[in-house]
Structure formats: structure tokens, C-alpha cells
Amino acid sequence: MTATAPSLVVENVVVEFTKQRSLADLFIGRQPRAVRAVDAVSFYVKPGETLGLVGESGSGKSTIGRAILGLNKPREGRILFEGKTFAEQDVAGKAVFRRRMQMVFQDPYSSLNPRLKIGNAIAEVLRFHQIVPQEAIEREVKRLLALVGLPDAMAERRPRELSGGQRQRAGLARALAVRPSFLVLDEPVAALDVSIQAQILNLLTDLRQELGLTMLFVAHELGVVHHMSDRIAVMYLGQIMETGPSDDVFRSPRHPYTRALLNAVPKMDVVKRKRAAVTQGDIPGPMNIPSGCRFRTRCPMAQEVCKTTPPEIPITPDHMSRCHFAATL
Amino acid sequence: MTSPLLSIRDLTVRFETPRGTVTANDRLSFSVKSGETLGIVGESGSGKSVLCRAILRLLPSPPAQVTATEIRFGDQDLQKLTPAGMRRVRGQDIAMVFQNPMTSLNPVWPIGDQVSEGLRIHKGLGRSSARKEAIAILNRVGIPNAAMRIDDYPYQWSGGMMQRAVIAMAMAGKPKLLLADEPTTALDVTIQDQILALLVELQRETGMSIVLVSHDMSVISETCDRVAVMYAGHIVEMGTAATIFKSPKHPYTYGLLRSMPHIEGRVGKLAGIGGQPPDLSRRLPGCPFAPRCAVASAVCRERPICLASLDDDHATACHFPERLAELERKLAS
């Protein structure tokens, strides 16, 4: 493997969730209806890089994150981590995979066992994966707590005794316990107040540098994603609409959806708004995704041609937009 | 000078809890002028939602104890109104929009019935004229085909549409004051944009005043004329939106602004605010922000705070507003 080989490659991944068939459906032999949460998504993450996955609810960004860790099975396509796919691994291989990749969830309150003290929750992981010898576990727990900025005493607390920010730190300590090289962070700061959010974002930035972590950063807030990511993929209804280096995508967006997203964020220039809303209408539901370009029902510049599927148009080798008019935008 | 539409003096809300008395609002004083939007910004637990509920007398007592020298709306003293009188104010003079439209709408009632209920009660309209009026209001707030969709149930609508319906219900009584408690927090950013545009439009049409509660500084910046910043039940700084955002004089306001990642890109490190949010059941004698303040001194921890005017329309509860320059230097290094 060369130094420039990507750490993670996602190729044409499709994830579908099937709706349970009713008894009547079974009788008349109706095929199960499926929601396509992720539709032919491809991207890569280079070692040491942070890719930001941004989009509104229902865009499939969390589903992709979970699919990477093997928590959702893709219906089509491949996910390669360090050149290997999760599905092909035997039990031992899957354990190695899970050690190399970890996930941090939005709400650590529901991902930490409420009955386990924080120290025990971390020790359990260390023991299971045999990260350190039995006698060194206590020391390792302290090291991990210190790493995420929690005092030793927190090891004796239960999740409910911690504040939101402290809980997110604990969740992070547990994820880092197995010394992963890749972190999937699913809305890690969405539940936090802005002053605490800043603490956690700073912590993630430090850890990334210290431990050389590669990250997939999933979030809906554009400012947060821009702050954290080297490259960004903008998702809408299960597809990537635009991807490229963060600064390029945010400073010169080449997709009307990216533009709409950026313009919809309230500005901090303290002028009472006079402008109309940038989009009209609602985000279509996953059961009735528009044909052709998915954004066309809300796009201010939609034309007849948008009823056909837009190709991925390269702007620069690293910047791609899925819009018929990407070249002229 | 005209008298303000809403004027509040020394409003205190306490809750008796098994863990002790929690002071959710601590001697709040402010006023809202006719036609203006007052933004109330603060983090969770700062008491901003309790404040809205206290104004409308929606807090059950016990556990809540609400005291105030004055809660005056126009020429009415809201504290002296009978429960029946208060019901007439709610939904007619003052309306409220809550954060989560899913929980403000009754899931087993058609939306149209819920919008027309207020019209029938407050305006005494008959069934069919209330329905007609409800369709008109739903149209106005941007529900496409309102006449066709008026008999839908809430679950058939998206979050954005439900919030429009809730706004329609609030607007039905032609209120003079709208209390909007995190009206866009549960919504996606493009839908938030639509709802904020709608609120500002409605205000321009009707001339109503709005109290907009939000944790999001950028939402406040785009919609408000004046801003009150809350921390631990206190208003710690108040002024015109421009003053608060461009030249804050309270370390908490400053810290909040510097904690926000900017959409324009990386700014190196975020300032953040160290420490943990305050525990409201443990009242500190001095400034509640002192434990997290980088420029606090012994005096800050002892002397109780009060909102003091710096100039015409700018007040801060910081004992040492001049220390902000020191804070800026500290954060820069």
C-alpha cells in the first residue's frame, strides 16, 4: 500500500430499508416496498484527512456512516477500508476491523450503558479487545480520561451524573480505547450548547493531530462541518450533490443545492432580514424521490433537462458537482 | 416616548424541587416596544423558555413560584387578571409558538379543526365561517392547497408544514405580541430559512411585536432589533442587536460569539468557554458566570450582579466591562 492510497473507499453504495409487508400485501403477492436511503454513493477518505458529510435530515448521511462500520448492509456497491471489505472478513477479521474503526454517536447518553460506571465502560472495551494486560487496565483508563480532558474521578461516575459535554468526552474516550485509526463521528456536537460544542470541536482537532486520526465527520450544521473538514460531500436525498475541498465548496459552490444551503444559514451581519426564503417547498419524502435531479422540485433554476439524471461534472480534478449546469454556475 | 407594549420588572421564577430551590429566572426586567423583535439568547437551562411561560402564566404552581413587581401588557396588569381574563389574553393579545410542532398539535384531531378552534372561541365564529377563515390563514402561512389539506392529521404533514400550522393558529387571533420559543430549532436549515422569512413578513404586515427565544446567535442576528443574553436565569447583557453582536461588553456574550464555528471557514481554534454549565439549584452569591470567566476576580465571586446601563440602550451585568479588552488579549495569545 502506498502512502497516498485512500484509507477508505466507498464505491456505488446503495442502502435500502424494506418496509414490512402487510398481510394483505402478502396475499396479493405485492413486492416489499423499499426506501432507498443511500443511492449509488461513492467517495474516498485519505489517511489523516477529515471528510465532512453534510446534509439535511433524510439525506442518508448517518446511514452511510453506519454502513461503513458494517452496521447497515449495503445492497449494492463496496466499502473498502485499508483495501479490504468488512463483509469478506471472518470473525477474527471483523474484530480487527471494529478495532481499527470506531464510531462516536450524537447522544452518548444512549450509547453508554447507564448502569456502568464510566471507568468500567472503558475497561470493558480494553478487556474484550485485549488492548493492554489486565494489570494495566486501570492505568490505561486514567490515560484515556486524561486524553479527553476528564479528571480521574469521572471513572467512578455513571453517565447520568455527567453533563452533556462530559458524556461526549466519555463516549470519545471509549471509542479511542481500542486505538482506532479511523473515526466515524455522527453528529458529535449536535446535542451540545455552543460553548461546550466549541470545547469538543477543539478536543477533536487536538486528538486528530496527536493520534493521526482519519475522520468521517457527519453533521447538519455547515459552520461546524467547514470548521472540521478538509474535504466536504454535500448530500441530498441519498446522493452526493457536490464534493470537493471544503474551501472550494463553501466559497464557490457549484451546485444550486449547496448554494441554497449556504444562503439559508442566517448571517451574523445584524441586518434584519428582508430577503425571501431561498427555497420553496418541502424536502420530498424518501418514498417519492423526484426523477432526474433530486433537487429539481425545489431548485430555483430547474429546467426541462433536469428531469433527466444529471452527470457528475468535474469542476477541478477534486471538485465534482452533480448538476446539469455545473459548468456555467 | 410611547409606553412599551410589554414591560416586566423584577420577574423571579423559582421551582421547589427535591434537590432544593431552583431559581430559573432571577429579577428579570425588560420591555418590548410595539412592532419590535426582542431576541432572547442563551444556552440550555438559562431560563429563556421559563420566561415565556411565566409571562403567559403557563407555569403550574406548585412547583413554580412567580413573583414580579410588574408584568404589564398594554394597560393590563397580567398578574392581576382572573384566570378567565388571562385566557382571553392568551391566543388573542399574546400568542405563543413552541419549539416542537409535533407536540403542540393534537395528533388525533384534523389540523383544520385545531386552527379553527381558536377562531370559534376567541372570535365567536360559527363552524363554517371559522373553517373558511382557517383556510385563508393556512394559505397565508404558505400551506399549498390549504382547502384540500385542511382535514389532514398532523402526521400527514412535514415538520415545516406543521410549524406553519402552529404559526397559523397563533396568528388567528391577530396577536399584538408573539412569543416564539425556539420556533425553528427542530427544522432543517432550508426550512428554518422559510419559517424565519414568514415570521418577519407577518410582522411587517401586522405590526406585531415578537419575542424570539433561540440558542442560535445567527438566527437572532438576522431577525431581532434588540437582544437580551441570558445565563443561569439572569439577563447578563442587553442592547440593540448591533451592539450585542459588534461590541459586546459581557465576557459570556463575547465567549458565545467566539465559540461559533463560522461558515466562512476555519478560524484556527474556537475560543469556547471553559467549565460546565451552572447548576441552578446552587445559587452563587456573586456573578453566576464567574466560575467560567477568564477575567473574573474575587469581587466577581462575592458581589451580586445587577444589569447596569452603559449607555442609552446597552446594559451589562458584568462588574468589570472594561476587562473585555483583557479577555480579548488572553484569547488572542
HADDOCK unambig.tbl for C-alpha pairs under 7 A between the chains (distance, minus, plus):
assign (segid A and resid 56 and name CA) (segid B and resid 188 and name CA) 5.80 0.50 0.50
assign (segid A and resid 57 and name CA) (segid B and resid 188 and name CA) 6.76 0.50 0.50
assign (segid A and resid 193 and name CA) (segid B and resid 43 and name CA) 5.82 0.50 0.50
assign (segid A and resid 193 and name CA) (segid B and resid 44 and name CA) 6.78 0.50 0.50
assign (segid A and resid 194 and name CA) (segid B and resid 256 and name CA) 6.83 0.50 0.50
assign (segid A and resid 194 and name CA) (segid B and resid 259 and name CA) 6.25 0.50 0.50
assign (segid A and resid 194 and name CA) (segid B and resid 260 and name CA) 6.58 0.50 0.50
assign (segid A and resid 195 and name CA) (segid B and resid 256 and name CA) 5.99 0.50 0.50
assign (segid A and resid 195 and name CA) (segid B and resid 259 and name CA) 5.59 0.50 0.50
assign (segid A and resid 195 and name CA) (segid B and resid 272 and name CA) 4.99 0.50 0.50
assign (segid A and resid 195 and name CA) (segid B and resid 273 and name CA) 5.15 0.50 0.50
assign (segid A and resid 196 and name CA) (segid B and resid 272 and name CA) 6.79 0.50 0.50
assign (segid A and resid 196 and name CA) (segid B and resid 273 and name CA) 6.93 0.50 0.50
assign (segid A and resid 198 and name CA) (segid B and resid 259 and name CA) 5.30 0.50 0.50
assign (segid A and resid 198 and name CA) (segid B and resid 270 and name CA) 5.88 0.50 0.50
assign (segid A and resid 198 and name CA) (segid B and resid 272 and name CA) 4.72 0.50 0.50
assign (segid A and resid 199 and name CA) (segid B and resid 272 and name CA) 5.51 0.50 0.50
assign (segid A and resid 202 and name CA) (segid B and resid 269 and name CA) 6.39 0.50 0.50
assign (segid A and resid 202 and name CA) (segid B and resid 270 and name CA) 6.63 0.50 0.50
assign (segid A and resid 222 and name CA) (segid B and resid 263 and name CA) 6.16 0.50 0.50
assign (segid A and resid 223 and name CA) (segid B and resid 261 and name CA) 5.11 0.50 0.50
assign (segid A and resid 223 and name CA) (segid B and resid 262 and name CA) 4.93 0.50 0.50
assign (segid A and resid 223 and name CA) (segid B and resid 263 and name CA) 4.03 0.50 0.50
assign (segid A and resid 224 and name CA) (segid B and resid 261 and name CA) 5.52 0.50 0.50
assign (segid A and resid 226 and name CA) (segid B and resid 263 and name CA) 6.41 0.50 0.50
assign (segid A and resid 226 and name CA) (segid B and resid 265 and name CA) 5.52 0.50 0.50
assign (segid A and resid 226 and name CA) (segid B and resid 266 and name CA) 6.80 0.50 0.50
assign (segid A and resid 227 and name CA) (segid B and resid 261 and name CA) 6.03 0.50 0.50
assign (segid A and resid 227 and name CA) (segid B and resid 265 and name CA) 5.62 0.50 0.50
assign (segid A and resid 227 and name CA) (segid B and resid 266 and name CA) 4.66 0.50 0.50
assign (segid A and resid 247 and name CA) (segid B and resid 265 and name CA) 6.90 0.50 0.50
assign (segid A and resid 261 and name CA) (segid B and resid 189 and name CA) 6.94 0.50 0.50
assign (segid A and resid 261 and name CA) (segid B and resid 190 and name CA) 6.20 0.50 0.50
assign (segid A and resid 264 and name CA) (segid B and resid 189 and name CA) 6.20 0.50 0.50
assign (segid A and resid 264 and name CA) (segid B and resid 190 and name CA) 5.38 0.50 0.50
assign (segid A and resid 264 and name CA) (segid B and resid 193 and name CA) 5.29 0.50 0.50
assign (segid A and resid 265 and name CA) (segid B and resid 189 and name CA) 6.41 0.50 0.50
assign (segid A and resid 266 and name CA) (segid B and resid 218 and name CA) 5.29 0.50 0.50
assign (segid A and resid 266 and name CA) (segid B and resid 219 and name CA) 5.56 0.50 0.50
assign (segid A and resid 266 and name CA) (segid B and resid 222 and name CA) 5.98 0.50 0.50
assign (segid A and resid 267 and name CA) (segid B and resid 218 and name CA) 5.89 0.50 0.50
assign (segid A and resid 267 and name CA) (segid B and resid 222 and name CA) 6.25 0.50 0.50
assign (segid A and resid 268 and name CA) (segid B and resid 218 and name CA) 5.20 0.50 0.50
assign (segid A and resid 268 and name CA) (segid B and resid 221 and name CA) 5.55 0.50 0.50
assign (segid A and resid 268 and name CA) (segid B and resid 222 and name CA) 6.77 0.50 0.50
assign (segid A and resid 269 and name CA) (segid B and resid 221 and name CA) 6.88 0.50 0.50
assign (segid A and resid 270 and name CA) (segid B and resid 221 and name CA) 4.72 0.50 0.50
assign (segid A and resid 270 and name CA) (segid B and resid 222 and name CA) 5.65 0.50 0.50
assign (segid A and resid 270 and name CA) (segid B and resid 241 and name CA) 6.27 0.50 0.50
assign (segid A and resid 270 and name CA) (segid B and resid 242 and name CA) 5.75 0.50 0.50
assign (segid A and resid 271 and name CA) (segid B and resid 222 and name CA) 5.80 0.50 0.50
assign (segid A and resid 272 and name CA) (segid B and resid 222 and name CA) 4.98 0.50 0.50
assign (segid A and resid 272 and name CA) (segid B and resid 223 and name CA) 5.04 0.50 0.50
assign (segid A and resid 272 and name CA) (segid B and resid 224 and name CA) 6.46 0.50 0.50
assign (segid A and resid 273 and name CA) (segid B and resid 222 and name CA) 5.52 0.50 0.50
assign (segid A and resid 273 and name CA) (segid B and resid 223 and name CA) 6.11 0.50 0.50
assign (segid A and resid 276 and name CA) (segid B and resid 197 and name CA) 5.86 0.50 0.50
assign (segid A and resid 277 and name CA) (segid B and resid 193 and name CA) 5.58 0.50 0.50
assign (segid A and resid 277 and name CA) (segid B and resid 194 and name CA) 4.80 0.50 0.50
assign (segid A and resid 277 and name CA) (segid B and resid 197 and name CA) 5.72 0.50 0.50
assign (segid A and resid 279 and name CA) (segid B and resid 190 and name CA) 6.60 0.50 0.50
